[in-house]
Amino acid sequence: MVFHAAALKHVPLVEETPGEGVRTNEIGVRNVTRIAAASGAEHLTFISTDKAVAPASVMGATKRVAEALVRQAGAVGRLRTSV
């Protein structure tokens, strides 16, 4: 089982450096889902934020995309996921 909680969570920081938000919150979660699947992990739990529900900031939007990536990873292959 893999728990993924690493992310940029400070809204002003991500607003000032949106590229870092995308790199950490989107590309980072994509890497974790790929590695979890490749290593044979049975389950990946992604700990997100309420800001992803109705994103009003870059940070919320990147977290929303990250949630979608995790759900997509759970829809293919044997890796089960939860957000």
C-alpha positions in Angstrom: 0.0 0.0 0.0 1.3 3.5 -0.9 0.2 6.7 0.8 0.9 9.8 -1.1 0.6 13.1 0.8 3.5 15.1 -0.6 2.4 18.3 -2.4 2.7 22.0 -2.4 -0.1 23.1 -0.2 0.7 26.8 0.4 -1.6 28.8 -2.0 0.5 32.0 -2.2 3.6 30.0 -3.0 1.9 28.1 -5.9 0.3 31.3 -7.2 3.7 33.0 -7.3 5.4 30.0 -9.0 2.7 28.0 -10.9 5.3 25.9 -12.7 6.4 24.5 -9.4 2.8 23.7 -8.5 2.4 21.8 -11.8 5.7 20.1 -11.4 5.1 19.0 -7.8 1.3 18.4 -7.7 0.7 17.0 -11.1 3.9 15.5 -12.5 4.9 14.3 -9.0 1.6 12.4 -8.6 1.9 10.9 -12.1 5.4 9.6 -11.2 4.1 8.1 -7.9 1.2 6.4 -9.6 3.5 4.9 -12.3 6.0 3.7 -9.7 3.3 2.2 -7.5 1.8 0.3 -10.4 5.3 -0.8 -11.7 6.3 -2.1 -8.2 3.2 -4.2 -7.8 1.5 -2.1 -5.1 -2.1 -3.2 -4.6 -3.4 0.2 -3.4 -2.5 3.9 -3.7 -4.2 6.4 -1.3 -3.9 10.0 -2.3 -4.4 12.6 0.4 -5.7 15.7 -1.3 -7.4 19.0 -0.2 -10.8 20.6 -0.1 -9.4 23.2 -2.4 -9.6 20.7 -5.3 -13.4 20.5 -5.1 -14.0 23.8 -6.8 -10.6 25.2 -7.6 -10.3 29.0 -7.4 -6.5 29.0 -7.5 -3.6 27.4 -9.4 -3.0 25.2 -6.3 -6.5 24.0 -6.3 -6.4 23.3 -10.0 -3.2 21.4 -9.8 -4.6 19.3 -6.9 -7.8 18.7 -9.0 -5.7 17.4 -11.9 -3.7 15.2 -9.5 -6.9 13.7 -8.2 -8.0 12.9 -11.7 -4.6 11.3 -12.5 -4.9 9.0 -9.4 -8.4 8.0 -10.4 -7.3 7.3 -14.0 -4.5 5.1 -12.7 -7.0 3.1 -10.7 -9.2 2.7 -13.8 -6.6 0.7 -15.7 -4.5 -2.2 -14.5 -4.6 -3.8 -11.1 -3.7 -0.8 -8.9 -6.7 0.2 -6.7 -6.8 3.9 -5.7 -8.6 6.2 -3.3 -8.6 9.9 -3.0 
